[in-house]
Amino acid sequence: MSRILFGLLWLVRFLPYPVIATIGNAAGAMAFWLIAERRRVTRVNLAKCFPEMPGAQREALARAHFRAFCRSFVDRALLWWAPRARIEQLVHIEGLEHLRAAMATAGGAPVILFAPHFVGLDAGLTRLTCEVDLVVMYANQKDPKFGELLKLGRSRFGAQRLVARQEGIRVTLSAMRAGRPFYYLPDQDYGPRDTIFVPFFGVPAATTPGLSRIAQVAGALVLPCVTTLLPGSAGYRLRIEPPWDNFPSADVPADTRRMNQYIEARALEMPAQYFWMHKRFKTRPAGEARFY
């Protein structure tokens, strides 16, 4: 089934982008009914994060999220196989000057591109690889073929350094010190190990404090980097912001709260595009009932 799916995606890349967008939206509408477990997780997450939102509005948001997620998945047909020029046309970059200025900082300070889990994260990453060589950590996927294609999409252009999570952070730090910005996605629940509970939309969430700790160890500048899926068939906008002031601080929990607050603000701007399908609240404080 995987080979059939990826074969269809390979064919999709030849279509005009408005047609690809229509296919992605249709796939999302079907997936909402076909993937019951992720539908349930999405509903739980939205109920926890937006308890004051009317139920009908949350349901509409859940459906919109499935459409956005599947749009981004179908767009991987372009990220994995389309020519570079088409990807440059698909994803518009704002703030690239902030990244170039940070990389040119006196003394060559390492750089972290803080990229939360919004649906456009792979589109933004692939577009960035057309401009700079990055270091990116990845997790092994259950489907090896999907994992291979993800790595392909993240390393087609330039000389990217992909680091498996099992390799640890030392390899990543070495690549950062050699001048590669680190495209870092720190906002998922990987279990209780090396995490702290900080609020996410008012709900205690097991959160890795890695953004603060890695920035401290590496002496790195942290630049928020968020990719937005634009309406219709307008593609994506990758926005790189200036480096955060006073980050990291001596207070790791406060830094981690700041990170979550930033993600909340962006999620309020585009609520359908955050990764609500993920079990963001899987790990609970001692004695608290499970959500899922």
N, C-alpha and C positions, 0 to 999 in steps of 0.2 A: 504493500500500500504506500509506503514511503517513496519508493521509486516512481510509482505512478503519480503521486502528488508533486514530487519535484520535477518530473518530466513535464507535467502540465504547467508548472511555474516557468520552466525553461521556455515553453512556447508563448506564455503570456508576455514575455519581454518584448515581443515583436509588435504588440498592440499599441495603439495610441493611448496616452496616459488617461484621458477621460474614460476610456473603456476599462482600463485597469482599475480605476477608482470605482467604477460601477460594480465590477466583479468583487472587489474587496468589500463594499458595502453589503452586497447580496450575501456574500459568505458570512459576514458578521451577523446578519439577520437570521440565517440558518443556524449558525453556531450557538446562538442564544438558546435555541430550543433543543439542539442536539447534545450539548455538553452540559449536562445537568449539574455536575459537581462544581464547575467553574461558575455557573449561573448562581448556585447557592452561595459560594464564597463571595462573589461580587455583591450579592444582596446583603450578606452579613456585614461586609466591610462598609458599605454605604450607610447601613442602618446605624452602625457604631460611630461613624465619622460625621454623619449628618442627621442626628436624631430629630431635629426640628423640621426637617424637610418633609413635606407631605409625601405619603407613600407612593402616590401616582407619579410624582416628580422623580422620586428615587428610581422607580421602575423604568421610567423613560431614560434616566441617566445610565442605568445598567445596560439598556439596549444600545444606547449611543456608544458606550464603552466597547461593547462587543464589535460594533461596526468599525470604530477607530482601530481597535487592536487587529482585526482581520484585514483592514485596509493596509496597515503597516506590514502585516505578514505577506500579503500578496505583492506589496511593493518590493519585497526582497528579490523578486524576479529581476528587477532592475539592479538592485544593489549587488547581486551575485554575478550577473552576466551582461548587463548593459555596458556600452562603451563609456569611458570616462566623461566625455562631453555631455552625454545624456544625464549622468548623475550630477554634474556641475549645474546643469539646467534645472534639475529636479529640486535641489536643495540650495537655498540662498543663505549665505553667511552674513551675519551682522556681528561686528566687534572683533573681527580677526586681528585688527590692529592691537587690541588688548593682549592677545596671546603673543603676538610677535614682540611687543614691548616687554612683556614679562620674560620671554625667552632671552631677550637681549640685556636683561638686568645686569648691572655690574657685578662681577663675581660669578655669573652664571647660576643664579638660584634655580633649583628645580621647580617644576610647575605641576600642579594638580588641576585637571579639568574635572570639576565636580558635576557629574551628569546623573541626575536622579532618573528613576525608572518611569519615564513617559514613553508613549508608543513610538515616538520618533527617534529613540536613542540610537538605533542601528543606522538609520538614514544619516543622522548627524555624524556618527563615527566614520562611516564610509566616506562621507564628503570631506571630513577633516583629513583623512589619509591622502586626499589629493593635494593637500597643502603642506603637511608636516609629517615627520615620522614619530609615531606614538609608541607607548607601552600600554598594553591592555591585558588585564587579567580575565580569564574565562573559566567557567565551570564545565565539567564534562556533562554532556547531554545524555539522556536515556536512549535516544535514537542516535547511534554513531554517525549515520549519514547526515542528519540534521546538524550535528556538531561539526562535521567536516565543512559543510556549506557555510555555517556561521563564521568559522575561522577564515574561510575563503573570502567571504564578503568583507571581513575586517582587515584583510591583508592584501587585497588585490593591487593596491597602488602604493608606491613608496617602499620603504624597508621597515615594516612594522614589527614590533617585538611582542609576540603573544606569550603570556605567562599563565600556565595552569595554576589554579588555586593551590594544588598540592605542592607546587614548587616553593611556596612561601613568599614572604614579602621581600626577602633579601635580594632576589633576582630583580624584582621591580625597582627597588631602591637603587640598585646598580645602574639600571637603564635610565632612571631619572637623573642620576648624577652625571650620566654621559650625555645629557641634553635632550632626552625624550620626554615630552609632557605625558603625564599619566592620566588616561581617560578612566575615571574611577566612578563606580556605581555602588554606593555604600548603603542603600536604603531598602534592603530586604531582610526578612527574618530567617537567619540561618541556624536558629537554635540558641540555647542559653549560653553556650561557651563564648567567652570574650565579648559579652554584650552587657549593656546597661539599659534599664528601663527609663525612658524619657517619653513625654507625651507626644502623640501624633493625633491631631484633631481632638485633643483632650483625653485620648485613650492611652494608657501605659503600653509602650511598644518596645520589645526587645530590639535594641539598635546597636549596631557596631559603632564604637567610637573611633574607628579607623581613620576617618578624615582628619580629626584633630591629632591623633597620635602619629600618623605617617607624616603629616605636615610638620610636626614638631621634630621628629627624628631627622627628616630630610632637610629641614630649613626651607620648606617649599612655600611658594605663593599659591593660593587657592582661588581659582577663577570659576564661578558658576557657569555651566554650559548646558543649555536646555534647547531641545529641538521640538518645534511645534508642527503638528500636521495641520496644514492650512485648509480652509473650506473649499469645497468643490474639487477641482483638479489643479489647484494652484501649487501643489507640491508641499515643501517643508521650509520652515525658517529656522536656522540654527543661530542662536544668539549667545555670544560669549560676553560675559560681563567683566568689568575691571576686577582686579584682585580684592578680596575682602580685607578690610582694615582690621587690625588687632585680632588676627586669627593666624595660628592658634593662640589661645591664651593659656594660663596656668590651670584653668578650670576645665577639665575634659568634659564633665557632664554638661556644663554651660555651653561649651562649643557644640556638643551633640544636640542639645536643644535648639541652638541657633540653626543648625543644619536642618532639623525637622521643621522648624518654623519657616525656613526658606521654601522647602518643598510644599508645605501647606499653602503658602502664598501663591506659588505657581499652579498648584492643583485647583485653587479657587478660580484662577484665570481660565483654565481649560480642564474642567472637572471630568470630562469624558475621557481624557487622555492619560490619566495616571493608571498604574498597573493594579486596578482593583481586583483582578482575577487572582492575584497572588495572596497567599495566606499571611498578610502583613502582621496579624496578631496571633499567629500560631503559638508562640511561646508566651505563657501567662505567668504572672507573679505567683509565688508559692501560695497554695490554697485557693486560687481563683479558678473558676470553672472554665473549661475550654469554650471557645467561640464556634468552632467548626465541627 
